[in-house]
């Protein structure tokens, strides 16, 4: 008798690319553990610090189109 996961895999591989991608994303996310509360707290504090830096003028923002152009030039 065939292994159920192999049957499922064969069936999944016959799906159109978009549906396979969506299935893969859902399967991978199901493996991820619950977010660590301390990590979430630290990221929130970092985001607030960065926003404060922008609003106070301690740092200057860079327009996205400039960042993208710079990144593309470095990849070429």
N, CA, C and O atoms as a Maestro MAE file, in Angstrom:
{
 s_m_m2io_version
 :::
 2.0.0
}

f_m_ct {
 s_m_title
 :::
 protein
 m_atom[304] {
  # First column is atom index #
  i_m_mmod_type
  r_m_x_coord
  r_m_y_coord
  r_m_z_coord
  i_m_residue_number
  s_m_chain_name
  s_m_pdb_residue_name
  s_m_pdb_atom_name
  i_m_atomic_number
  :::
  1 25 0.841 -1.191 0.000 1 A "UNK " " N  " 7
  2 3 0.000 0.000 0.000 1 A "UNK " " CA " 6
  3 2 0.879 1.245 0.000 1 A "UNK " " C  " 6
  4 15 1.887 1.305 0.704 1 A "UNK " " O  " 8
  5 25 0.490 2.226 -0.789 2 A "UNK " " N  " 7
  6 3 1.281 3.452 -0.904 2 A "UNK " " CA " 6
  7 2 1.183 4.268 0.375 2 A "UNK " " C  " 6
  8 15 0.171 4.254 1.075 2 A "UNK " " O  " 8
  9 25 2.269 4.981 0.655 3 A "UNK " " N  " 7
  10 3 2.309 5.858 1.824 3 A "UNK " " CA " 6
  11 2 1.430 7.077 1.541 3 A "UNK " " C  " 6
  12 15 1.564 7.701 0.488 3 A "UNK " " O  " 8
  13 25 0.523 7.429 2.477 4 A "UNK " " N  " 7
  14 3 -0.387 8.555 2.224 4 A "UNK " " CA " 6
  15 2 0.333 9.858 1.866 4 A "UNK " " C  " 6
  16 15 -0.152 10.614 1.025 4 A "UNK " " O  " 8
  17 25 1.486 10.131 2.492 5 A "UNK " " N  " 7
  18 3 2.173 11.391 2.186 5 A "UNK " " CA " 6
  19 2 2.704 11.390 0.755 5 A "UNK " " C  " 6
  20 15 2.759 12.441 0.116 5 A "UNK " " O  " 8
  21 25 3.094 10.222 0.245 6 A "UNK " " N  " 7
  22 3 3.570 10.167 -1.152 6 A "UNK " " CA " 6
  23 2 2.413 10.416 -2.121 6 A "UNK " " C  " 6
  24 15 2.577 11.090 -3.138 6 A "UNK " " O  " 8
  25 25 1.241 9.864 -1.795 7 A "UNK " " N  " 7
  26 3 0.066 10.112 -2.636 7 A "UNK " " CA " 6
  27 2 -0.282 11.590 -2.630 7 A "UNK " " C  " 6
  28 15 -0.581 12.175 -3.671 7 A "UNK " " O  " 8
  29 25 -0.241 12.183 -1.454 8 A "UNK " " N  " 7
  30 3 -0.548 13.597 -1.318 8 A "UNK " " CA " 6
  31 2 0.467 14.447 -2.077 8 A "UNK " " C  " 6
  32 15 0.106 15.416 -2.744 8 A "UNK " " O  " 8
  33 25 1.747 14.068 -1.967 9 A "UNK " " N  " 7
  34 3 2.799 14.794 -2.683 9 A "UNK " " CA " 6
  35 2 2.579 14.721 -4.184 9 A "UNK " " C  " 6
  36 15 2.686 15.734 -4.874 9 A "UNK " " O  " 8
  37 25 2.276 13.546 -4.694 10 A "UNK " " N  " 7
  38 3 2.042 13.392 -6.133 10 A "UNK " " CA " 6
  39 2 0.869 14.247 -6.592 10 A "UNK " " C  " 6
  40 15 0.913 14.879 -7.648 10 A "UNK " " O  " 8
  41 25 -0.171 14.253 -5.784 11 A "UNK " " N  " 7
  42 3 -1.342 15.063 -6.119 11 A "UNK " " CA " 6
  43 2 -1.010 16.551 -6.086 11 A "UNK " " C  " 6
  44 15 -1.433 17.307 -6.962 11 A "UNK " " O  " 8
  45 25 -0.255 16.966 -5.078 12 A "UNK " " N  " 7
  46 3 0.118 18.378 -4.953 12 A "UNK " " CA " 6
  47 2 0.981 18.823 -6.125 12 A "UNK " " C  " 6
  48 15 0.844 19.952 -6.597 12 A "UNK " " O  " 8
  49 25 1.856 17.966 -6.596 13 A "UNK " " N  " 7
  50 3 2.739 18.330 -7.709 13 A "UNK " " CA " 6
  51 2 1.982 18.490 -9.027 13 A "UNK " " C  " 6
  52 15 2.514 19.062 -9.979 13 A "UNK " " O  " 8
  53 25 0.772 18.002 -9.087 14 A "UNK " " N  " 7
  54 3 -0.042 18.190 -10.295 14 A "UNK " " CA " 6
  55 2 -0.829 19.503 -10.271 14 A "UNK " " C  " 6
  56 15 -1.471 19.864 -11.258 14 A "UNK " " O  " 8
  57 25 -0.777 20.212 -9.145 15 A "UNK " " N  " 7
  58 3 -1.473 21.496 -9.046 15 A "UNK " " CA " 6
  59 2 -0.773 22.550 -9.904 15 A "UNK " " C  " 6
  60 15 0.421 22.433 -10.181 15 A "UNK " " O  " 8
  61 25 -1.513 23.578 -10.324 16 A "UNK " " N  " 7
  62 3 -0.888 24.698 -11.036 16 A "UNK " " CA " 6
  63 2 0.111 25.403 -10.113 16 A "UNK " " C  " 6
  64 15 -0.032 25.348 -8.891 16 A "UNK " " O  " 8
  65 25 1.117 26.061 -10.687 17 A "UNK " " N  " 7
  66 3 2.167 26.705 -9.885 17 A "UNK " " CA " 6
  67 2 1.655 27.621 -8.779 17 A "UNK " " C  " 6
  68 15 2.176 27.582 -7.664 17 A "UNK " " O  " 8
  69 25 0.651 28.442 -9.061 18 A "UNK " " N  " 7
  70 3 0.142 29.360 -8.034 18 A "UNK " " CA " 6
  71 2 -0.435 28.604 -6.838 18 A "UNK " " C  " 6
  72 15 -0.229 28.997 -5.690 18 A "UNK " " O  " 8
  73 25 -1.151 27.528 -7.110 19 A "UNK " " N  " 7
  74 3 -1.733 26.740 -6.021 19 A "UNK " " CA " 6
  75 2 -0.652 25.985 -5.253 19 A "UNK " " C  " 6
  76 15 -0.747 25.837 -4.034 19 A "UNK " " O  " 8
  77 25 0.372 25.508 -5.954 20 A "UNK " " N  " 7
  78 3 1.494 24.837 -5.264 20 A "UNK " " CA " 6
  79 2 2.209 25.819 -4.358 20 A "UNK " " C  " 6
  80 15 2.571 25.474 -3.233 20 A "UNK " " O  " 8
  81 25 2.420 27.053 -4.838 21 A "UNK " " N  " 7
  82 3 3.099 28.066 -4.029 21 A "UNK " " CA " 6
  83 2 2.286 28.379 -2.779 21 A "UNK " " C  " 6
  84 15 2.842 28.479 -1.685 21 A "UNK " " O  " 8
  85 25 0.991 28.532 -2.933 22 A "UNK " " N  " 7
  86 3 0.135 28.831 -1.783 22 A "UNK " " CA " 6
  87 2 0.168 27.674 -0.783 22 A "UNK " " C  " 6
  88 15 0.240 27.897 0.425 22 A "UNK " " O  " 8
  89 25 0.116 26.445 -1.288 23 A "UNK " " N  " 7
  90 3 0.181 25.271 -0.419 23 A "UNK " " CA " 6
  91 2 1.524 25.198 0.301 23 A "UNK " " C  " 6
  92 15 1.574 24.916 1.498 23 A "UNK " " O  " 8
  93 25 2.601 25.447 -0.418 24 A "UNK " " N  " 7
  94 3 3.935 25.414 0.186 24 A "UNK " " CA " 6
  95 2 4.052 26.456 1.291 24 A "UNK " " C  " 6
  96 15 4.597 26.177 2.359 24 A "UNK " " O  " 8
  97 25 3.541 27.649 1.034 25 A "UNK " " N  " 7
  98 3 3.598 28.715 2.039 25 A "UNK " " CA " 6
  99 2 2.835 28.309 3.299 25 A "UNK " " C  " 6
  100 15 3.312 28.519 4.414 25 A "UNK " " O  " 8
  101 25 1.670 27.736 3.119 26 A "UNK " " N  " 7
  102 3 0.868 27.314 4.278 26 A "UNK " " CA " 6
  103 2 1.542 26.186 5.037 26 A "UNK " " C  " 6
  104 15 1.520 26.166 6.268 26 A "UNK " " O  " 8
  105 25 2.140 25.248 4.318 27 A "UNK " " N  " 7
  106 3 2.824 24.143 4.992 27 A "UNK " " CA " 6
  107 2 4.026 24.645 5.790 27 A "UNK " " C  " 6
  108 15 4.233 24.240 6.934 27 A "UNK " " O  " 8
  109 25 4.803 25.515 5.188 28 A "UNK " " N  " 7
  110 3 5.982 26.053 5.881 28 A "UNK " " CA " 6
  111 2 5.564 26.858 7.106 28 A "UNK " " C  " 6
  112 15 6.169 26.732 8.170 28 A "UNK " " O  " 8
  113 25 4.536 27.679 6.958 29 A "UNK " " N  " 7
  114 3 4.113 28.487 8.111 29 A "UNK " " CA " 6
  115 2 3.556 27.614 9.224 29 A "UNK " " C  " 6
  116 15 3.597 28.003 10.392 29 A "UNK " " O  " 8
  117 25 3.039 26.445 8.884 30 A "UNK " " N  " 7
  118 3 2.520 25.553 9.925 30 A "UNK " " CA " 6
  119 2 3.646 24.957 10.760 30 A "UNK " " C  " 6
  120 15 3.397 24.460 11.858 30 A "UNK " " O  " 8
  121 25 4.874 24.997 10.264 31 A "UNK " " N  " 7
  122 3 6.022 24.464 10.996 31 A "UNK " " CA " 6
  123 2 6.626 25.476 11.952 31 A "UNK " " C  " 6
  124 15 7.357 25.113 12.874 31 A "UNK " " O  " 8
  125 25 6.320 26.738 11.732 32 A "UNK " " N  " 7
  126 3 6.893 27.790 12.560 32 A "UNK " " CA " 6
  127 2 6.256 27.773 13.937 32 A "UNK " " C  " 6
  128 15 5.053 27.557 14.082 32 A "UNK " " O  " 8
  129 25 7.070 27.998 14.928 33 A "UNK " " N  " 7
  130 3 6.561 28.018 16.295 33 A "UNK " " CA " 6
  131 2 5.906 29.364 16.588 33 A "UNK " " C  " 6
  132 15 6.007 30.310 15.806 33 A "UNK " " O  " 8
  133 25 5.246 29.423 17.712 34 A "UNK " " N  " 7
  134 3 4.627 30.669 18.138 34 A "UNK " " CA " 6
  135 2 5.708 31.725 18.336 34 A "UNK " " C  " 6
  136 15 6.803 31.409 18.801 34 A "UNK " " O  " 8
  137 25 5.414 32.972 17.988 35 A "UNK " " N  " 7
  138 3 6.412 34.028 18.162 35 A "UNK " " CA " 6
  139 2 6.787 34.187 19.642 35 A "UNK " " C  " 6
  140 15 5.938 34.115 20.530 35 A "UNK " " O  " 8
  141 25 8.047 34.399 19.866 36 A "UNK " " N  " 7
  142 3 8.553 34.618 21.214 36 A "UNK " " CA " 6
  143 2 8.110 36.013 21.660 36 A "UNK " " C  " 6
  144 15 8.397 37.003 20.988 36 A "UNK " " O  " 8
  145 25 7.417 36.086 22.782 37 A "UNK " " N  " 7
  146 3 6.890 37.361 23.265 37 A "UNK " " CA " 6
  147 2 8.009 38.372 23.486 37 A "UNK " " C  " 6
  148 15 7.822 39.559 23.217 37 A "UNK " " O  " 8
  149 25 9.157 37.932 23.965 38 A "UNK " " N  " 7
  150 3 10.281 38.843 24.213 38 A "UNK " " CA " 6
  151 2 10.808 39.419 22.895 38 A "UNK " " C  " 6
  152 15 11.141 40.602 22.820 38 A "UNK " " O  " 8
  153 25 10.879 38.586 21.870 39 A "UNK " " N  " 7
  154 3 11.343 39.055 20.558 39 A "UNK " " CA " 6
  155 2 10.356 40.081 20.001 39 A "UNK " " C  " 6
  156 15 10.764 41.116 19.474 39 A "UNK " " O  " 8
  157 25 9.078 39.796 20.115 40 A "UNK " " N  " 7
  158 3 8.065 40.746 19.649 40 A "UNK " " CA " 6
  159 2 8.202 42.085 20.384 40 A "UNK " " C  " 6
  160 15 8.111 43.151 19.774 40 A "UNK " " O  " 8
  161 25 8.421 42.013 21.686 41 A "UNK " " N  " 7
  162 3 8.584 43.221 22.502 41 A "UNK " " CA " 6
  163 2 9.808 44.020 22.062 41 A "UNK " " C  " 6
  164 15 9.756 45.247 21.975 41 A "UNK " " O  " 8
  165 25 10.905 43.324 21.785 42 A "UNK " " N  " 7
  166 3 12.126 44.000 21.349 42 A "UNK " " CA " 6
  167 2 11.956 44.651 19.980 42 A "UNK " " C  " 6
  168 15 12.439 45.762 19.763 42 A "UNK " " O  " 8
  169 25 11.271 43.971 19.047 43 A "UNK " " N  " 7
  170 3 11.038 44.556 17.725 43 A "UNK " " CA " 6
  171 2 10.152 45.785 17.826 43 A "UNK " " C  " 6
  172 15 10.379 46.772 17.125 43 A "UNK " " O  " 8
  173 25 9.141 45.738 18.693 44 A "UNK " " N  " 7
  174 3 8.279 46.893 18.869 44 A "UNK " " CA " 6
  175 2 9.076 48.072 19.431 44 A "UNK " " C  " 6
  176 15 8.912 49.202 18.972 44 A "UNK " " O  " 8
  177 25 9.930 47.821 20.410 45 A "UNK " " N  " 7
  178 3 10.761 48.880 20.981 45 A "UNK " " CA " 6
  179 2 11.691 49.464 19.919 45 A "UNK " " C  " 6
  180 15 11.896 50.677 19.872 45 A "UNK " " O  " 8
  181 25 12.253 48.606 19.070 46 A "UNK " " N  " 7
  182 3 13.138 49.081 18.001 46 A "UNK " " CA " 6
  183 2 12.376 49.940 17.004 46 A "UNK " " C  " 6
  184 15 12.873 50.982 16.575 46 A "UNK " " O  " 8
  185 25 11.182 49.516 16.633 47 A "UNK " " N  " 7
  186 3 10.369 50.294 15.695 47 A "UNK " " CA " 6
  187 2 10.024 51.653 16.290 47 A "UNK " " C  " 6
  188 15 10.068 52.667 15.594 47 A "UNK " " O  " 8
  189 25 9.682 51.676 17.569 48 A "UNK " " N  " 7
  190 3 9.358 52.945 18.226 48 A "UNK " " CA " 6
  191 2 10.587 53.854 18.299 48 A "UNK " " C  " 6
  192 15 10.476 55.065 18.108 48 A "UNK " " O  " 8
  193 25 11.750 53.275 18.573 49 A "UNK " " N  " 7
  194 3 12.990 54.063 18.621 49 A "UNK " " CA " 6
  195 2 13.284 54.675 17.259 49 A "UNK " " C  " 6
  196 15 13.641 55.849 17.163 49 A "UNK " " O  " 8
  197 25 13.133 53.878 16.207 50 A "UNK " " N  " 7
  198 3 13.393 54.385 14.858 50 A "UNK " " CA " 6
  199 2 12.423 55.489 14.469 50 A "UNK " " C  " 6
  200 15 12.816 56.482 13.855 50 A "UNK " " O  " 8
  201 25 11.153 55.316 14.825 51 A "UNK " " N  " 7
  202 3 10.167 56.352 14.530 51 A "UNK " " CA " 6
  203 2 10.513 57.635 15.272 51 A "UNK " " C  " 6
  204 15 10.432 58.725 14.706 51 A "UNK " " O  " 8
  205 25 10.894 57.507 16.525 52 A "UNK " " N  " 7
  206 3 11.284 58.673 17.313 52 A "UNK " " CA " 6
  207 2 12.490 59.376 16.683 52 A "UNK " " C  " 6
  208 15 12.543 60.605 16.635 52 A "UNK " " O  " 8
  209 25 13.466 58.580 16.196 53 A "UNK " " N  " 7
  210 3 14.636 59.165 15.531 53 A "UNK " " CA " 6
  211 2 14.231 59.962 14.299 53 A "UNK " " C  " 6
  212 15 14.764 61.044 14.055 53 A "UNK " " O  " 8
  213 25 13.292 59.434 13.525 54 A "UNK " " N  " 7
  214 3 12.823 60.145 12.334 54 A "UNK " " CA " 6
  215 2 12.075 61.416 12.710 54 A "UNK " " C  " 6
  216 15 12.326 62.488 12.159 54 A "UNK " " O  " 8
  217 25 11.155 61.280 13.651 55 A "UNK " " N  " 7
  218 3 10.328 62.432 14.023 55 A "UNK " " CA " 6
  219 2 11.137 63.541 14.694 55 A "UNK " " C  " 6
  220 15 10.806 64.719 14.559 55 A "UNK " " O  " 8
  221 25 12.183 63.172 15.408 56 A "UNK " " N  " 7
  222 3 12.998 64.179 16.099 56 A "UNK " " CA " 6
  223 2 14.024 64.819 15.165 56 A "UNK " " C  " 6
  224 15 14.616 65.843 15.506 56 A "UNK " " O  " 8
  225 25 14.237 64.229 13.998 57 A "UNK " " N  " 7
  226 3 15.218 64.757 13.060 57 A "UNK " " CA " 6
  227 2 16.626 64.228 13.283 57 A "UNK " " C  " 6
  228 15 17.558 64.658 12.604 57 A "UNK " " O  " 8
  229 25 16.800 63.293 14.234 58 A "UNK " " N  " 7
  230 3 18.138 62.723 14.466 58 A "UNK " " CA " 6
  231 2 18.629 61.939 13.252 58 A "UNK " " C  " 6
  232 15 19.833 61.829 13.021 58 A "UNK " " O  " 8
  233 25 17.704 61.404 12.492 59 A "UNK " " N  " 7
  234 3 18.069 60.712 11.252 59 A "UNK " " CA " 6
  235 2 17.166 61.224 10.135 59 A "UNK " " C  " 6
  236 15 16.063 61.712 10.381 59 A "UNK " " O  " 8
  237 25 17.653 61.105 8.911 60 A "UNK " " N  " 7
  238 3 16.886 61.505 7.742 60 A "UNK " " CA " 6
  239 2 16.460 60.255 6.983 60 A "UNK " " C  " 6
  240 15 17.250 59.329 6.800 60 A "UNK " " O  " 8
  241 25 15.218 60.236 6.546 61 A "UNK " " N  " 7
  242 3 14.746 59.134 5.725 61 A "UNK " " CA " 6
  243 2 15.295 59.254 4.311 61 A "UNK " " C  " 6
  244 15 15.663 60.338 3.859 61 A "UNK " " O  " 8
  245 25 15.342 58.125 3.627 62 A "UNK " " N  " 7
  246 3 15.789 58.095 2.233 62 A "UNK " " CA " 6
  247 2 14.611 57.591 1.404 62 A "UNK " " C  " 6
  248 15 14.046 56.542 1.715 62 A "UNK " " O  " 8
  249 25 14.232 58.323 0.351 63 A "UNK " " N  " 7
  250 3 13.114 57.880 -0.479 63 A "UNK " " CA " 6
  251 2 13.354 56.475 -1.049 63 A "UNK " " C  " 6
  252 15 14.469 56.129 -1.439 63 A "UNK " " O  " 8
  253 25 12.290 55.685 -1.086 64 A "UNK " " N  " 7
  254 3 12.390 54.297 -1.536 64 A "UNK " " CA " 6
  255 2 12.988 54.189 -2.937 64 A "UNK " " C  " 6
  256 15 13.783 53.286 -3.197 64 A "UNK " " O  " 8
  257 25 12.620 55.093 -3.841 65 A "UNK " " N  " 7
  258 3 13.144 54.991 -5.208 65 A "UNK " " CA " 6
  259 2 14.663 55.164 -5.238 65 A "UNK " " C  " 6
  260 15 15.339 54.555 -6.067 65 A "UNK " " O  " 8
  261 25 15.200 55.985 -4.342 66 A "UNK " " N  " 7
  262 3 16.659 56.139 -4.262 66 A "UNK " " CA " 6
  263 2 17.312 54.870 -3.717 66 A "UNK " " C  " 6
  264 15 18.351 54.437 -4.216 66 A "UNK " " O  " 8
  265 25 16.708 54.285 -2.705 67 A "UNK " " N  " 7
  266 3 17.248 53.052 -2.110 67 A "UNK " " CA " 6
  267 2 17.247 51.938 -3.145 67 A "UNK " " C  " 6
  268 15 18.228 51.208 -3.283 67 A "UNK " " O  " 8
  269 25 16.144 51.811 -3.872 68 A "UNK " " N  " 7
  270 3 16.034 50.757 -4.885 68 A "UNK " " CA " 6
  271 2 17.036 50.978 -6.009 68 A "UNK " " C  " 6
  272 15 17.687 50.033 -6.452 68 A "UNK " " O  " 8
  273 25 17.165 52.211 -6.471 69 A "UNK " " N  " 7
  274 3 18.128 52.519 -7.536 69 A "UNK " " CA " 6
  275 2 19.548 52.200 -7.082 69 A "UNK " " C  " 6
  276 15 20.333 51.636 -7.845 69 A "UNK " " O  " 8
  277 25 19.881 52.558 -5.843 70 A "UNK " " N  " 7
  278 3 21.199 52.276 -5.307 70 A "UNK " " CA " 6
  279 2 21.449 50.776 -5.234 70 A "UNK " " C  " 6
  280 15 22.522 50.302 -5.608 70 A "UNK " " O  " 8
  281 25 20.458 50.030 -4.754 71 A "UNK " " N  " 7
  282 3 20.599 48.573 -4.647 71 A "UNK " " CA " 6
  283 2 20.784 47.950 -6.030 71 A "UNK " " C  " 6
  284 15 21.624 47.070 -6.214 71 A "UNK " " O  " 8
  285 25 19.993 48.412 -6.997 72 A "UNK " " N  " 7
  286 3 20.106 47.864 -8.360 72 A "UNK " " CA " 6
  287 2 21.484 48.152 -8.958 72 A "UNK " " C  " 6
  288 15 22.061 47.302 -9.636 72 A "UNK " " O  " 8
  289 25 22.003 49.345 -8.704 73 A "UNK " " N  " 7
  290 3 23.318 49.682 -9.262 73 A "UNK " " CA " 6
  291 2 24.415 48.820 -8.652 73 A "UNK " " C  " 6
  292 15 25.397 48.496 -9.319 73 A "UNK " " O  " 8
  293 25 24.251 48.451 -7.401 74 A "UNK " " N  " 7
  294 3 25.257 47.606 -6.749 74 A "UNK " " CA " 6
  295 2 25.176 46.149 -7.202 74 A "UNK " " C  " 6
  296 15 26.160 45.414 -7.121 74 A "UNK " " O  " 8
  297 25 23.992 45.732 -7.683 75 A "UNK " " N  " 7
  298 3 23.812 44.365 -8.157 75 A "UNK " " CA " 6
  299 2 24.258 44.198 -9.618 75 A "UNK " " C  " 6
  300 15 24.482 43.079 -10.078 75 A "UNK " " O  " 8
  301 25 24.380 45.295 -10.323 76 A "UNK " " N  " 7
  302 3 24.744 45.232 -11.748 76 A "UNK " " CA " 6
  303 2 26.208 45.008 -11.946 76 A "UNK " " C  " 6
  304 15 26.673 44.931 -13.083 76 A "UNK " " O  " 8
  :::
 }
 m_bond[303] {
  # First column is bond index #
  i_m_from
  i_m_to
  i_m_order
  :::
  1 1 2 1
  2 2 3 1
  3 3 4 2
  4 3 5 1
  5 5 6 1
  6 6 7 1
  7 7 8 2
  8 7 9 1
  9 9 10 1
  10 10 11 1
  11 11 12 2
  12 11 13 1
  13 13 14 1
  14 14 15 1
  15 15 16 2
  16 15 17 1
  17 17 18 1
  18 18 19 1
  19 19 20 2
  20 19 21 1
  21 21 22 1
  22 22 23 1
  23 23 24 2
  24 23 25 1
  25 25 26 1
  26 26 27 1
  27 27 28 2
  28 27 29 1
  29 29 30 1
  30 30 31 1
  31 31 32 2
  32 31 33 1
  33 33 34 1
  34 34 35 1
  35 35 36 2
  36 35 37 1
  37 37 38 1
  38 38 39 1
  39 39 40 2
  40 39 41 1
  41 41 42 1
  42 42 43 1
  43 43 44 2
  44 43 45 1
  45 45 46 1
  46 46 47 1
  47 47 48 2
  48 47 49 1
  49 49 50 1
  50 50 51 1
  51 51 52 2
  52 51 53 1
  53 53 54 1
  54 54 55 1
  55 55 56 2
  56 55 57 1
  57 57 58 1
  58 58 59 1
  59 59 60 2
  60 59 61 1
  61 61 62 1
  62 62 63 1
  63 63 64 2
  64 63 65 1
  65 65 66 1
  66 66 67 1
  67 67 68 2
  68 67 69 1
  69 69 70 1
  70 70 71 1
  71 71 72 2
  72 71 73 1
  73 73 74 1
  74 74 75 1
  75 75 76 2
  76 75 77 1
  77 77 78 1
  78 78 79 1
  79 79 80 2
  80 79 81 1
  81 81 82 1
  82 82 83 1
  83 83 84 2
  84 83 85 1
  85 85 86 1
  86 86 87 1
  87 87 88 2
  88 87 89 1
  89 89 90 1
  90 90 91 1
  91 91 92 2
  92 91 93 1
  93 93 94 1
  94 94 95 1
  95 95 96 2
  96 95 97 1
  97 97 98 1
  98 98 99 1
  99 99 100 2
  100 99 101 1
  101 101 102 1
  102 102 103 1
  103 103 104 2
  104 103 105 1
  105 105 106 1
  106 106 107 1
  107 107 108 2
  108 107 109 1
  109 109 110 1
  110 110 111 1
  111 111 112 2
  112 111 113 1
  113 113 114 1
  114 114 115 1
  115 115 116 2
  116 115 117 1
  117 117 118 1
  118 118 119 1
  119 119 120 2
  120 119 121 1
  121 121 122 1
  122 122 123 1
  123 123 124 2
  124 123 125 1
  125 125 126 1
  126 126 127 1
  127 127 128 2
  128 127 129 1
  129 129 130 1
  130 130 131 1
  131 131 132 2
  132 131 133 1
  133 133 134 1
  134 134 135 1
  135 135 136 2
  136 135 137 1
  137 137 138 1
  138 138 139 1
  139 139 140 2
  140 139 141 1
  141 141 142 1
  142 142 143 1
  143 143 144 2
  144 143 145 1
  145 145 146 1
  146 146 147 1
  147 147 148 2
  148 147 149 1
  149 149 150 1
  150 150 151 1
  151 151 152 2
  152 151 153 1
  153 153 154 1
  154 154 155 1
  155 155 156 2
  156 155 157 1
  157 157 158 1
  158 158 159 1
  159 159 160 2
  160 159 161 1
  161 161 162 1
  162 162 163 1
  163 163 164 2
  164 163 165 1
  165 165 166 1
  166 166 167 1
  167 167 168 2
  168 167 169 1
  169 169 170 1
  170 170 171 1
  171 171 172 2
  172 171 173 1
  173 173 174 1
  174 174 175 1
  175 175 176 2
  176 175 177 1
  177 177 178 1
  178 178 179 1
  179 179 180 2
  180 179 181 1
  181 181 182 1
  182 182 183 1
  183 183 184 2
  184 183 185 1
  185 185 186 1
  186 186 187 1
  187 187 188 2
  188 187 189 1
  189 189 190 1
  190 190 191 1
  191 191 192 2
  192 191 193 1
  193 193 194 1
  194 194 195 1
  195 195 196 2
  196 195 197 1
  197 197 198 1
  198 198 199 1
  199 199 200 2
  200 199 201 1
  201 201 202 1
  202 202 203 1
  203 203 204 2
  204 203 205 1
  205 205 206 1
  206 206 207 1
  207 207 208 2
  208 207 209 1
  209 209 210 1
  210 210 211 1
  211 211 212 2
  212 211 213 1
  213 213 214 1
  214 214 215 1
  215 215 216 2
  216 215 217 1
  217 217 218 1
  218 218 219 1
  219 219 220 2
  220 219 221 1
  221 221 222 1
  222 222 223 1
  223 223 224 2
  224 223 225 1
  225 225 226 1
  226 226 227 1
  227 227 228 2
  228 227 229 1
  229 229 230 1
  230 230 231 1
  231 231 232 2
  232 231 233 1
  233 233 234 1
  234 234 235 1
  235 235 236 2
  236 235 237 1
  237 237 238 1
  238 238 239 1
  239 239 240 2
  240 239 241 1
  241 241 242 1
  242 242 243 1
  243 243 244 2
  244 243 245 1
  245 245 246 1
  246 246 247 1
  247 247 248 2
  248 247 249 1
  249 249 250 1
  250 250 251 1
  251 251 252 2
  252 251 253 1
  253 253 254 1
  254 254 255 1
  255 255 256 2
  256 255 257 1
  257 257 258 1
  258 258 259 1
  259 259 260 2
  260 259 261 1
  261 261 262 1
  262 262 263 1
  263 263 264 2
  264 263 265 1
  265 265 266 1
  266 266 267 1
  267 267 268 2
  268 267 269 1
  269 269 270 1
  270 270 271 1
  271 271 272 2
  272 271 273 1
  273 273 274 1
  274 274 275 1
  275 275 276 2
  276 275 277 1
  277 277 278 1
  278 278 279 1
  279 279 280 2
  280 279 281 1
  281 281 282 1
  282 282 283 1
  283 283 284 2
  284 283 285 1
  285 285 286 1
  286 286 287 1
  287 287 288 2
  288 287 289 1
  289 289 290 1
  290 290 291 1
  291 291 292 2
  292 291 293 1
  293 293 294 1
  294 294 295 1
  295 295 296 2
  296 295 297 1
  297 297 298 1
  298 298 299 1
  299 299 300 2
  300 299 301 1
  301 301 302 1
  302 302 303 1
  303 303 304 2
  :::
 }
}
